[in-house]
Amino acid sequence: MKIKIGDNIPNSEFYFLEDDGSVQKRSSIELVGKGKSILFGLPGAYTATCSAKHLPGYLNNYELAQKKGITKIICLSVNDPFVMKAWGEKNNVGNKIIMAADPFCNFTKAIGAEIDRSARGLGIRSARYSMLIEEGVLKNIKVEEDAGLCEISGAANFLNSI
């Protein structure tokens, strides 16, 4: 990862599908520039570990995150906003987790999280990580050495480390 603790979060556009079907863009700075946020990145919506552990982990530990002063939890993947919205609805995230898309990998590449999964037919994906951001500054980050695992970046372990 290129991004390090103490760095400002790069300004990039995240995409969202609104309830009316329109696609909206919001900057990463707009989302995490104020307050205390967790942004977790993962290889892809509906993939095995992402669906079984990473996203549900943050959903199940939402109250613990709130007790630690977290004001926003953002799930980021290189999928498109339609997929992210559908995946969020399937997992009943409601307003607990913001489902953000980075379809052009701009944020993912800016922080150095891109991984090439072309051999598996997936193309460029994101590494699996969780980061704590306060007022737009990276305060803590845990990156899995193997994106197929969800241990140090998993919600319970990450929340207990902050």
C-alpha positions, 0 to 999 in steps of 0.5 A: 500500500502506498498510503501510510498512517498520517497521510491525508485520504486522496480525493477521488469520486465514489459512485452510489445508486440512489433509490430513484435509480440515478447514479450519484458521485460523492468525493472521498473527502466529502465522505470522510473529511469530517468525523471518525470513519471506517472505510473497508475495501474488498475485492468484490461484492458477492464474492465468497469471503466478502459476503461471508465475513467482511461485510456481515462482520461490520454489520454485526459489529455496528454498535461496537463501532458506534461505541468507539465513536465511529460516525460512518462505515463505508464499504468500498469495492471496484464494482459498479454502483448498481451491484453495490446497492443490490449487495447492500440490500441483500445484506440488509445494511440499511443506513448502517453501512454506506455502499460505495463503488470505485468502478474505475479503481481511481481511489484503489490505485491512489492508495496502492491497493490494486491487485491483479486477479486477471488469471482468475477472470476478475481483472483488477481488484482491491486488496482487502483492508480496513482503515480508520480515518479521522478528519480526512487523515488515515489513523490506522490501517490493516491490510490482508496479505492474502485478499482471500482472508479476512482476519486482521481487516475483519470488523471484530479484530479491526475494531478491537485494534482502535 
